[in-house]
Amino acid sequence: MLEMARVQMIQTLVLREGESIRSTARRLGVSRNTVRAYLRGAVEPGRRRGSARRRPVLEAVGPRIDALLEEWSQRTTAKQRITGTRVHRALVAEGYAVGITTVRTYLREKRRAAQEVYVPLVYAPGEVAQVDFFEVAVDVDGQRQKAWMFVMRLMYSGADFVRLYAHCDQPSFLDGHVRGFAHVGGVPRRMVYDNLKPAVQRIVKGGRELSRLFAACAAHYCFEPCFARPGEGHDKGGVEGRGKGIRLQHLTPIPEGESLAALSEELQRRVDVMASATQNRTGRTVAERFAEEKAHLLPVPARAFDGRRTHPGVEVSSKSLVRVEGAVYSVPSRWARGTVTALVGPETVTFVYGKASVTHRRVGRGQENIDYRHHLRELARKPQALRQVADVLIPSLGPPFTRLWAELLERMAPLDAARSFAKVLHYVDEHGQEAVRQALWALSCEPDHVCLRLGLALRPQEQAGTVAVPESLRGYDVPAARAADFDSLLGCAAGAAS
């Protein structure tokens, strides 16, 4: 405003009142050149700037710096990188008279010009979600262990789904999608990922070759999979930043729980609570924006996608053990030397043999999960083997089997106790664990006589319904025999003999 007033004053004095440039300059306290500049129409002439100052040293060494960077580009790592000091030392060794400040300034400007310029994106409701895994630490049942946090973030509302997994693999990755879509009650139209192995089998010219199961999952839920550029994690910066935030806000200090499932439920609850309190610049909470976005999501199919990894034709060893993905599991001994189909999920492994199946808790590579109840038929015939596995088998049977085993050990030698308990296992294999458990609870006798009484208690259940009575005999009531009847018969026989 001051400059505009000065321009108007000069134009009035010189052009209208006819005052000279010299006297106008003297009156206003400016130079005659300034007056002439204002008269030419320059509103804010300011200080006249000359041409850019030449930098002969930098012009001379610039091409050589570029050449050095190109020569060393294949001989560096993230930690063994090129520095201004190293470049300056090389230039001085080659005879260039240049200061280190000049070299650093050139490198700084080169890095600035090469940096990527980001585009501020706009997200429509229900359009995009971003997905990623994050490594975290948790305490499960008093033991510190590494886990993987699956995060699905709806980009319009900022709503998050989180789940903890013991494995960062395809079954866990797909299970996170199934649970995430069910939690938010819909499916975004596009999902953005890294080029992670559970989704991308390989990168080919012109695109990506998706893994079979992931392609089936995308087709099942009708979403479009999109991928960030290789090595450019900021292409999905929304979930990257949110994953780090969840780790700091809700997983610090390291949480404790009975299982990963329990920790996951508590973590999701905390995230949902914060969604009702966190506001954006417009004052709307995540929960309010999600209520708007939910109406734009695609519907969730009635049938959930089965993302378990299938291994057909897995051989069962002579010990009735199966090796799948580096871990060992037991199956019923009747399946020994056969082949099964293994279905590997994020938390369980299911083995299918014909119409029968068994399910184990999934363990890591190099570990084993053996349930000796699968070997009851063999252990009923091998007391010595029973002695060796009793500490693992008996607790899995639970009471009253544990009580019976403890009483047998108090009264007998370990081998004799194993022989008696083997007869109980024979009944378990023949009649089922629950039937034998109920019979044992009903018995109140010495451990020595349990096996005999157990057989008598189970025999009527075994024979019930197996005797076919002819129609002509169904009206007769035959009383059951009693021991006293035999005593009277023996008494009559003794009197006749005398």
C-alpha positions in Angstrom: 0.0 0.0 0.0 2.9 2.4 0.8 4.4 1.8 -2.6 1.1 2.4 -4.4 0.7 5.7 -2.6 4.3 6.7 -3.6 3.6 5.8 -7.2 0.5 8.0 -7.2 2.3 10.9 -5.6 5.1 10.8 -8.2 2.7 10.6 -11.1 0.7 13.5 -9.7 3.8 15.7 -9.2 5.5 15.0 -12.5 2.8 14.3 -14.9 0.0 16.6 -13.7 1.8 19.4 -11.9 4.9 19.5 -14.2 7.5 19.2 -11.5 10.9 18.0 -12.5 12.2 14.5 -11.7 15.1 16.1 -9.7 12.8 18.1 -7.4 10.3 15.2 -7.0 13.1 12.9 -6.0 14.4 15.5 -3.5 10.9 16.0 -2.0 10.1 12.3 -1.6 13.6 11.3 -0.5 14.2 8.8 -3.3 16.6 8.5 -6.2 15.9 9.9 -9.7 16.2 6.4 -11.1 13.4 5.2 -8.7 11.2 8.1 -9.9 11.8 7.2 -13.5 11.0 3.5 -12.7 7.7 4.5 -11.2 6.9 6.6 -14.2 7.5 3.7 -16.5 4.8 1.7 -14.7 6.8 -0.4 -12.3 4.6 -0.6 -9.2 7.2 -2.3 -7.0 10.5 -2.0 -8.8 12.5 -3.0 -5.7 16.2 -3.5 -6.0 17.4 -4.2 -9.5 18.8 -7.7 -9.7 21.7 -8.5 -11.9 22.3 -11.8 -13.7 23.0 -15.0 -11.7 26.5 -15.1 -10.3 28.7 -17.6 -12.1 30.2 -20.4 -10.0 33.2 -21.5 -12.1 34.5 -24.0 -9.5 31.2 -25.8 -9.2 30.7 -25.7 -13.0 34.1 -27.4 -13.4 33.7 -30.2 -10.8 29.9 -30.8 -11.2 30.3 -33.2 -14.2 33.1 -35.1 -12.3 30.9 -35.4 -9.2 28.1 -36.9 -11.4 30.6 -39.3 -12.9 31.8 -40.5 -9.5 28.3 -41.1 -8.3 27.6 -43.2 -11.4 30.8 -45.2 -11.0 30.1 -45.9 -7.3 26.3 -46.6 -7.6 26.8 -50.4 -7.7 29.3 -50.4 -4.9 27.2 -49.0 -2.1 24.6 -50.1 0.4 22.1 -48.3 2.7 24.7 -48.2 5.4 27.8 -47.9 3.3 26.5 -44.9 1.3 28.3 -42.1 -0.5 29.0 -39.0 1.6 30.1 -35.4 0.7 33.4 -36.0 2.6 34.2 -39.1 0.5 33.5 -37.3 -2.7 35.5 -34.3 -1.7 38.5 -36.5 -0.8 38.3 -38.2 -4.2 38.2 -34.8 -6.1 41.1 -33.4 -4.1 43.1 -36.6 -4.9 42.4 -36.0 -8.6 43.7 -32.5 -8.4 40.5 -30.4 -8.2 40.7 -27.3 -6.0 37.3 -27.3 -4.4 36.0 -26.8 -0.9 34.0 -29.4 0.9 31.1 -26.9 1.4 30.8 -26.6 -2.4 30.6 -30.4 -2.8 28.0 -30.8 0.0 25.9 -28.0 -1.5 26.0 -29.7 -4.9 25.0 -33.1 -3.5 22.2 -31.6 -1.4 20.7 -29.8 -4.4 21.1 -33.0 -6.5 19.2 -35.0 -3.8 16.5 -32.4 -3.5 15.9 -32.4 -7.3 15.7 -36.2 -7.4 13.2 -36.6 -4.5 9.8 -37.8 -5.4 6.9 -35.3 -5.3 3.8 -36.8 -3.8 0.2 -36.3 -4.9 -2.5 -35.5 -2.3 -5.2 -38.2 -2.9 -8.9 -38.1 -2.5 -10.8 -41.2 -1.3 -14.5 -41.8 -1.9 -16.6 -43.7 0.6 -16.2 -47.5 0.2 -13.6 -47.1 -2.5 -10.2 -48.1 -1.1 -8.8 -50.1 1.8 -5.1 -50.7 2.5 -3.6 -53.9 4.1 -0.3 -54.8 5.7 1.4 -57.0 8.3 3.4 -55.6 11.2 5.8 -57.5 13.5 5.0 -57.1 17.2 5.9 -58.7 20.5 3.3 -60.1 23.0 3.2 -62.2 26.2 1.1 -65.3 25.8 0.5 -67.3 28.9 3.6 -65.8 30.5 5.9 -66.4 27.5 7.3 -63.6 25.3 6.8 -64.3 21.6 6.8 -62.7 18.2 3.5 -62.2 16.5 2.2 -60.5 13.4 -0.5 -57.9 13.4 -2.8 -57.8 10.4 -4.2 -54.3 9.7 -7.0 -53.4 7.3 -7.7 -49.7 7.1 -10.6 -48.1 5.3 -9.1 -45.0 3.7 -12.2 -42.7 3.7 -13.3 -43.1 7.3 -10.0 -44.3 8.8 -11.7 -47.3 10.4 -9.4 -50.2 11.2 -9.6 -54.0 11.6 -6.7 -55.6 13.5 -5.9 -59.2 14.3 -2.8 -61.0 15.8 -1.4 -64.1 14.2 1.4 -66.5 15.1 2.4 -66.8 11.4 2.9 -64.2 8.6 1.8 -66.5 5.8 -1.1 -67.0 3.3 -3.6 -68.7 5.6 -3.2 -65.9 8.1 -3.3 -63.3 5.4 -6.6 -64.6 3.9 -8.1 -65.2 7.3 -7.5 -61.6 8.1 -9.5 -60.6 5.0 -12.4 -62.9 5.9 -12.6 -61.6 9.5 -12.0 -58.0 8.4 -14.9 -58.0 5.9 -17.1 -59.6 8.5 -16.1 -57.0 11.1 -16.8 -53.9 9.0 -19.8 -55.5 7.4 -18.8 -54.9 3.8 -16.1 -55.1 1.1 -14.2 -52.1 -0.3 -14.0 -52.0 -4.1 -10.2 -51.8 -4.2 -7.6 -53.3 -1.8 -4.0 -52.0 -1.8 -1.1 -54.1 -0.8 2.7 -54.5 -0.9 4.0 -57.1 -3.3 3.9 -59.6 -0.4 4.3 -63.3 -1.1 0.9 -64.5 0.1 -0.7 -62.3 -2.6 1.9 -62.1 -5.4 3.5 -65.2 -6.8 5.8 -63.2 -9.0 6.1 -59.9 -10.7 6.0 -60.2 -14.5 6.3 -57.7 -17.3 3.1 -55.6 -17.4 1.7 -56.7 -14.1 1.7 -59.4 -11.4 0.9 -63.1 -11.3 -1.3 -63.6 -8.3 -1.2 -66.7 -6.1 -4.0 -69.1 -6.7 -5.7 -68.8 -3.3 -5.5 -65.0 -3.2 -7.0 -64.7 -6.7 -9.8 -67.0 -5.6 -10.4 -64.8 -2.5 -10.5 -61.6 -4.6 -13.0 -63.2 -7.0 -15.1 -64.5 -4.1 -15.4 -61.0 -2.5 -15.4 -59.1 -5.9 -12.7 -56.6 -5.0 -9.9 -55.3 -7.2 -6.4 -56.0 -5.9 -3.9 -53.1 -6.4 -0.2 -53.1 -5.5 2.3 -50.6 -4.5 5.5 -50.1 -6.6 8.3 -52.5 -5.5 10.2 -50.9 -2.7 7.8 -47.9 -2.4 5.9 -48.6 0.8 4.7 -45.0 1.0 2.3 -45.8 -1.9 0.1 -47.1 0.9 1.2 -44.7 3.6 -2.2 -44.7 5.3 -1.9 -48.2 6.7 1.9 -47.9 7.2 1.4 -45.0 9.5 -1.6 -46.4 11.2 0.1 -49.8 11.9 3.0 -48.0 13.7 0.5 -45.9 15.6 -1.4 -48.9 16.8 1.8 -50.6 17.9 2.7 -47.5 20.0 -0.7 -46.6 21.3 -2.2 -50.1 22.1 0.7 -52.6 22.2 3.1 -50.6 24.5 3.8 -51.7 27.1 3.8 -55.3 25.7 0.3 -56.7 26.4 -0.3 -60.0 28.3 -3.1 -62.6 27.6 -4.0 -66.2 27.6 -3.9 -66.5 23.8 -3.5 -64.5 20.6 -7.2 -64.7 20.1 -7.9 -63.1 23.4 -5.3 -60.4 22.8 -6.8 -59.7 19.4 -10.3 -59.2 20.8 -9.0 -56.8 23.4 -6.9 -54.9 20.8 -9.8 -54.5 18.4 -12.0 -53.3 21.3 -9.4 -50.5 22.1 -9.2 -49.5 18.5 -13.0 -49.3 18.2 -13.2 -47.2 21.4 -10.6 -44.7 20.0 -12.6 -44.5 16.8 -15.4 -43.0 18.7 -13.2 -40.3 20.2 -10.7 -39.4 17.4 -11.7 -36.4 15.3 -10.4 -35.1 12.0 -9.9 -31.5 11.0 -13.7 -31.1 10.3 -14.5 -32.3 13.8 -16.0 -35.7 12.7 -15.0 -38.9 14.4 -13.8 -42.1 12.7 -17.0 -43.8 13.9 -19.2 -41.0 12.3 -17.3 -41.3 9.0 -17.5 -45.1 9.0 -21.3 -44.9 9.5 -21.4 -43.0 6.2 -18.9 -45.2 4.4 -20.5 -48.5 5.4 -23.5 -47.8 3.1 -21.1 -47.7 0.1 -19.3 -51.0 0.8 -20.0 -54.1 -1.3 -22.1 -56.8 0.5 -20.3 -59.6 2.2 -21.1 -63.0 0.6 -23.2 -65.4 2.7 -20.5 -68.0 2.6 -17.1 -67.1 4.0 -14.1 -67.9 1.9 -12.0 -70.9 3.0 -8.4 -69.7 2.9 -6.8 -72.8 4.3 -3.8 -74.1 2.3 -4.4 -77.7 1.0 -1.8 -80.4 0.9 -3.3 -83.6 -0.8 -1.8 -87.0 -0.6 0.3 -86.6 2.6 1.7 -89.9 3.7 1.1 -91.2 7.3 4.1 -92.9 8.8 4.2 -96.3 10.6 4.0 -94.3 13.9 0.8 -92.7 12.7 2.5 -89.3 12.3 2.2 -86.8 9.6 4.7 -84.1 8.6 3.2 -80.9 7.1 5.2 -77.6 6.5 8.0 -78.8 8.7 5.8 -79.7 11.7 4.8 -83.1 13.0 1.2 -84.1 14.0 -0.4 -87.3 15.1 -3.5 -89.0 13.5 -5.5 -92.0 14.6 -3.4 -95.2 14.5 -5.9 -96.8 12.1 -4.7 -94.3 9.4 -1.1 -95.5 9.7 0.7 -96.0 6.3 -2.2 -94.4 4.5 -2.5 -91.0 2.9 -4.5 -88.0 4.2 -5.4 -84.4 3.0 -4.0 -81.6 5.2 -5.9 -78.3 5.4 -3.6 -75.7 7.0 -5.3 -72.7 8.6 -3.9 -69.8 10.6 -4.4 -71.5 13.9 -5.4 -75.1 13.2 -4.4 -78.0 10.9 -7.1 -80.5 9.9 -6.4 -83.9 8.5 -9.0 -85.7 6.4 -9.1 -89.5 5.8 -12.1 -90.6 3.9 -15.1 -89.2 5.7 -13.2 -88.9 9.0 -11.1 -85.9 10.1 -9.1 -84.7 13.1 -8.0 -81.2 13.9 -4.8 -80.0 15.7 -3.6 -76.7 17.0 -1.0 -75.5 14.5 2.6 -75.4 15.6 5.7 -73.9 14.1 8.3 -75.5 11.9 10.4 -78.0 13.8 7.8 -78.5 16.5 5.3 -81.4 17.0 1.8 -81.8 18.3 1.1 -85.4 19.3 -2.1 -86.5 20.9 -1.5 -90.0 22.4 -5.2 -90.6 22.5 -4.7 -91.4 18.8 -2.6 -94.5 19.9 -5.0 -96.0 22.4 -5.3 -99.3 20.6 -1.6 -99.8 20.6 -1.0 -98.5 24.1 -3.7 -101.0 25.4 -1.4 -103.8 24.2 1.9 -102.3 25.1 2.2 -101.5 28.9 5.9 -100.6 28.6 5.1 -97.9 25.9 2.2 -96.7 28.2 4.7 -96.2 31.0 6.9 -93.9 28.8 4.0 -91.7 27.6 1.8 -91.8 30.7 2.9 -88.3 31.8 1.6 -86.8 28.5 -1.4 -89.2 27.9 -3.0 -89.3 31.4 -3.5 -85.5 31.8 -5.1 -85.3 28.3 -7.7 -87.9 29.5 -8.6 -85.8 32.6 -10.4 -86.9 35.7 -11.3 -89.6 36.8 -8.5 -91.2 34.7 -5.8 -89.1 36.4 -7.2 -90.2 39.9 -7.2 -93.8 38.9 -3.7 -93.7 37.6 -2.4 -92.1 40.8 -4.1 -94.7 42.9 -2.7 -97.5 40.8 0.8 -96.1 41.2 0.4 -96.0 45.0 -0.6 -99.7 45.2 1.5 -101.3 42.5 4.9 -101.2 40.8 4.9 -98.9 37.7 4.8 -101.7 35.2 1.9 -103.5 37.0 0.0 -100.2 37.2 0.6 -99.7 33.4 -0.8 -103.2 32.8 -3.9 -102.5 34.8 -4.4 -99.1 33.1 -3.9 -100.6 29.7 -7.1 -102.6 30.2 -8.9 -99.3 30.9 -7.5 -97.9 27.6 -8.9 -100.9 25.8 -12.4 -100.0 27.0 -11.8 -96.4 26.0 -10.8 -97.4 22.5 -13.8 -99.8 22.3 -16.5 -97.7 23.9 -15.3 -94.1 23.7 -13.7 -91.8 26.3 -16.9 -90.3 27.5 -18.7 -93.6 28.2 -15.7 -94.9 30.2 -15.5 -91.6 32.1 -19.1 -91.9 33.2 -18.7 -95.5 34.2 -15.6 -94.7 36.3 -17.4 -91.9 38.1 -20.2 -94.3 39.0 -17.8 -97.0 40.3 -16.7 -97.0 44.0 -14.3 -99.9 44.4 -10.7 -100.6 45.0 -8.4 -99.8 42.0 -7.4 -103.5 41.8 -11.0 -104.4 40.9 -11.8 -101.4 38.7 -11.0 -103.2 35.4 -13.4 -106.1 36.3 -16.1 -103.9 37.5 -15.6 -101.5 34.5 -16.1 -104.4 32.0 -19.3 -105.4 33.8 -20.6 -101.8 33.8 -19.9 -101.4 30.1 -21.2 -104.8 28.9 -24.9 -104.1 29.2 -24.4 -100.9 27.2 -22.6 -102.9 24.6 -25.3 -105.6 24.3 -28.3 -103.4 24.6 -30.3 -103.5 21.4 -28.2 -106.3 19.9 -30.5 -109.2 21.0 -33.4 -109.7 18.8 -36.4 -111.2 20.7 -39.0 -113.1 18.6 -42.5 -111.7 18.6 -44.0 -114.9 20.2 -41.6 -114.5 23.3 -41.9 -110.8 24.0 -44.8 -111.4 26.4 -42.7 -113.5 28.8 -41.0 -112.0 31.8 -37.9 -113.9 32.7 -36.4 -112.9 36.1 -32.7 -112.3 36.3 -30.6 -114.9 38.1 -29.3 -114.2 41.6 -26.4 -115.6 43.6 -28.7 -116.8 46.3 -30.5 -119.0 43.8 -27.3 -120.9 43.2 -26.7 -121.3 46.9 -30.1 -123.0 47.3 -29.3 -125.3 44.4 -26.0 -126.2 45.9 -27.7 -126.9 49.2 -30.2 -129.3 47.6 -27.4 -131.1 45.8 -25.5 -131.7 49.0 -28.6 -133.1 50.8 -29.2 -135.6 48.0 -25.6 -136.8 48.2 -25.8 -137.5 51.9 
